């Protein structure tokens, strides 16, 4: 079976195919791919067995990352928690993966990575040279029940109580995609990323997302006495809404602003007819984040990423490098921390 490579930004068949496919997500869309290309220069390509002039019946999107610092590789997809291969027949996926293995050798890429929500892992590992690692969980909140039942499914003291408190605090809520809202979001993002000891993604990334996704993206901001205290970004596509970014002022976290924004987004997603609210991934080792998402009544499932060729660094070495980097980032002034993000994100994904 022949495998073809198409440009999803110029080939109109890709968008038409996504409109028909039930597993298509916001991360498959030309908007997400275009924002990646504009911001970081990541070149999108889709592998498919559908020939020129034919309607697409399958496709697996990737981005080529050409970094002088971290090497050349193919990722499906950068900064996406998941990207399901839109291939309905196992033998077709096998053929695509074998083509990718050959391309990896020919182009001398460092590696190829897949980030599926679900595939037959045994089939992949038996019939290809891709290997899987299950270090993440995926969290999704089904929305097919009554809103009151949704609320009752939330953790009483850690979610229900902050929602009620937020209702008493007299917050001002804003939503949209204006530059003013982006500025408020980004101010809080820098605070949050400093707290997590990592640099923020460049603001141009968010401007490009807004420009390329339009009203599929929404910024929500909660303010107290005119001061922004929490903000989230959600992405909508077909029957799902994705909670992609969240940030807050730690001095006001106990007021429940972040939780109130999430609950508003969940309520709106249900009213819009979404099937589920996507709470993204969390590292298995990040027990605090896992527990936070569990408290929303979200279902938790293993998330396995597949890589060719499989390469494993020394945990001791990699942990030491990350600890050192986090120590440095936590002490940088905001201007330098932001500049570090502008440089690093095109190399580290």
HELIX and SHEET records of a PDB file:
HELIX    1   1 UNK A   12  UNK A   20  1                                   9    
HELIX    2   2 UNK A   26  UNK A   28  5                                   3    
HELIX    3   3 UNK A   30  UNK A   40  1                                  11    
HELIX    4   4 UNK A   90  UNK A  107  1                                  18    
HELIX    5   5 UNK A  121  UNK A  127  1                                   7    
HELIX    6   6 UNK A  147  UNK A  152  1                                   6    
HELIX    7   7 UNK A  156  UNK A  160  3                                   5    
HELIX    8   8 UNK A  161  UNK A  168  1                                   8    
HELIX    9   9 UNK A  179  UNK A  196  1                                  18    
HELIX   10  10 UNK A  203  UNK A  213  1                                  11    
HELIX   11  11 UNK A  214  UNK A  216  5                                   3    
HELIX   12  12 UNK A  250  UNK A  255  5                                   6    
HELIX   13  13 UNK A  257  UNK A  271  1                                  15    
HELIX   14  14 UNK A  287  UNK A  294  1                                   8    
HELIX   15  15 UNK A  315  UNK A  329  1                                  15    
HELIX   16  16 UNK A  334  UNK A  348  1                                  15    
SHEET    1   A12 UNK A   4  UNK A   6  0                                        
SHEET    2   A12 UNK A  43  UNK A  48 -1                                        
SHEET    3   A12 UNK A  60  UNK A  67 -1                                        
SHEET    4   A12 UNK A  71  UNK A  76 -1                                        
SHEET    5   A12 UNK A 111  UNK A 114  1                                        
SHEET    6   A12 UNK A 299  UNK A 308 -1                                        
SHEET    7   A12 UNK A 131  UNK A 142 -1                                        
SHEET    8   A12 UNK A 276  UNK A 283 -1                                        
SHEET    9   A12 UNK A 240  UNK A 248  1                                        
SHEET   10   A12 UNK A 227  UNK A 237 -1                                        
SHEET   11   A12 UNK A 217  UNK A 224 -1                                        
SHEET   12   A12 UNK A 172  UNK A 176 -1                                        
END                                                                             
